[in-house]
């Protein structure tokens, strides 16, 4: 294969590698199932395979979920226990027991 053929085929091979295909898989794709008759133009044959068998691009990576925003810690007005709530007040136990705010 001539140097000009290598330069002509390099961008197509790069396209495969950019899509996450390992070099061994590119080699296997290009060299498996070769015709039994002699190939008249190997570079054109490889160029055709590189174009025709190019795998689809990988899907974009999923965005990580947004962090869950937790309510801030508050101090219970009835028992001084810490609890999470968007507003100050009484903890669940004090609300259930009907404890009045201090």
C-alpha positions in Angstrom: 0.0 0.0 0.0 1.4 3.4 -1.0 1.9 6.2 1.5 -0.7 8.3 -0.3 -3.2 5.5 0.3 -2.4 5.6 4.0 -3.0 9.3 4.1 -6.3 8.9 2.2 -7.5 6.2 4.6 -6.3 7.7 7.9 -9.3 10.1 8.3 -11.8 7.3 7.9 -10.0 5.2 10.5 -9.9 8.2 12.8 -13.7 8.5 12.4 -14.0 4.9 13.7 -11.7 5.5 16.6 -13.6 8.7 17.5 -16.7 6.7 17.8 -15.1 4.5 20.5 -14.3 1.5 18.3 -11.1 -0.2 19.5 -8.3 -0.5 17.0 -8.5 -4.3 17.1 -12.2 -4.1 16.0 -11.3 -1.8 13.1 -8.7 -4.3 12.0 -11.0 -7.2 12.4 -13.7 -5.4 10.4 -11.4 -4.6 7.6 -9.8 -8.0 7.3 -12.6 -10.5 8.0 -14.7 -12.0 5.2 -12.3 -11.0 2.4 -13.2 -12.2 -1.1 -11.5 -15.3 -2.5 -10.6 -13.5 -5.7 -7.6 -11.2 -5.8 -8.5 -7.6 -4.8 -7.5 -5.3 -7.6 -7.4 -2.1 -5.6 -6.9 -2.9 -1.9 -7.0 0.8 -0.8 -10.3 1.3 -2.6 -11.6 -1.9 -1.0 -10.6 -0.7 2.5 -12.0 2.8 1.8 -15.4 1.2 0.9 -15.5 -0.9 4.0 -14.5 2.0 6.2 -17.3 4.1 4.8 -20.0 1.4 4.4 -19.5 -0.3 7.8 -18.9 2.9 9.9 -20.8 2.3 13.2 -23.3 5.0 14.4 -22.1 7.6 16.8 -22.4 6.8 20.5 -25.3 8.4 22.2 -24.4 11.5 24.2 -23.6 10.7 27.8 -26.6 11.1 30.1 -26.5 14.2 32.3 -26.1 13.4 36.0 -29.3 14.0 38.0 -29.4 17.4 39.7 -28.4 17.1 43.3 -31.3 16.8 45.7 -31.7 19.9 47.7 -32.4 19.0 51.3 -34.2 21.2 53.7 -31.9 23.0 56.2 -31.6 21.8 59.8 -33.9 23.6 62.3 -34.0 23.4 66.0 -37.4 22.3 67.4 -39.1 25.0 69.4 -40.6 22.4 71.7 -37.6 20.1 72.6 -34.5 21.6 71.0 -34.1 18.5 68.7 -32.6 19.1 65.3 -34.8 18.3 62.3 -35.0 19.2 58.6 -37.6 21.7 57.5 -37.9 24.6 55.1 -39.3 26.7 58.1 -38.6 26.9 61.8 -41.1 25.2 64.0 -41.6 22.0 65.9 -40.3 18.5 65.1 -42.6 15.7 64.1 -42.8 14.1 67.6 -43.6 17.5 69.2 -46.3 18.2 66.6 -47.8 14.7 67.1 -47.7 15.1 70.9 -49.2 18.6 70.7 -46.3 20.2 72.6 -46.6 24.0 72.6 -43.7 26.1 71.5 -41.4 27.2 74.4 
